Amino acid sequence: MSSIRQEILQAIKDYDRIIIHRHMRPDPDALGSQVGLAEVLRASFPTKEIYQVGGPVEGLDYLAEMDEVADHLYQGALVIVTDTANSPRISDQRFEFGERLVKIDHHPNDEPYGDLVWVNTKASSCSEMVADFALSFPEELVVNQAAARLLYAGIVGDTGRFLYPATTAHTLAISGRLLEYGFDAALLNRQLQQISLKVAHLSGYVYQHIEADDNGAGQVILPQELLEKYGVVDSETAALVPLPGTVDSILAWALFVWQPEGYYRVRLRSKGPVINEIAKRHHGGGHPLASGANARDLDEVAEIYSEIQDLCRRFKEEQAAAPEN
């Protein structure tokens, strides 16, 4: 048993009020780890005050909703932040007002903020970490059906339904244990997968307008007029991100989504080339094969795509030069 997990459990025991945060623009893992942990703590310590806070859940309200918390409640509180590598991305900056801060995350630890920091980059998801944590202390922590459902959703979301390389035997074992709690996994999987008709129509556009080069670099740009034509907002485009990766010749790609503020949100994915260094150079970061960034305009969009092209070219050259096993 790692000492950091024991320290986190002790901190939880020491505080009567616990406020849990996650990152902006939440995905299933952000909500799954945040609210899954909250449900575990509510079931385990019914006399404690447990809150989950942050901005809008952006179409994921079938998973969870946020609590309204007054400023004064942070006084003397333990604050836990899940699934957030960098403090500027924490949704609701009042996380700094608590008495003690815990970071639980599976992204590279570029900013080790917090008094207690538990980072495991080998975990498939932060939800896997929280599930592992809860299941490791069976005499002190209670996992109920609500918590299991949320943690399973987070794992499924961040592993791409167990398709991504971060999926391990441990990931599957933890997921199997969560399934034992009897929530409707088939319904949950449908909720995670289904898209609106307008996003389905936009998917056709994405497939028709993938730009790709001979080395496996791909990109799709979703400009303002296109999003307005289909009536789609940024939060609805998450389902489009994996689509270029279904093309056999594409190794790494970016989806550039126009934002009302005028810049482009950049979603980067890869089947092999490490793309998070590109993200870091453009106001972002993330995992080696799944990252996010921002481009101020179409010139920076072109710059990022050029970097992806160079990365894929070098990757192929290194593969070609590597001795065969």
Secondary structure, 3 states (H helix, E strand, C coil): CCHHHHHHHHHHHHCCEEEEECECCCCHHHHHHHHHHHHHHHHHCCCCEEEECCCCCCCCCCCCCCCCCCHHHHCCCEEEEECCCCHHHECCHHHHHCCEEEEEECCCCCCCCCCEEEECCCCCCHHHHHHHHHHHCCCCCCCCHHHHHHHHHHHHHHCCCCCCCCCCHHHHHHHHHHHCCCCCHHHHHHHHHCCCHHHHHHHHHHHHCCEECCCCEEEEEECHHHHHHHCCCHHHCHHHCCHHHHCCCCCEEEEEEECCCCCEEEEEEECCCCCHHHHHHCCCEECCCEEEEEECCHHHHHHHHHHHHHHHHHHHHHHHHCCCC
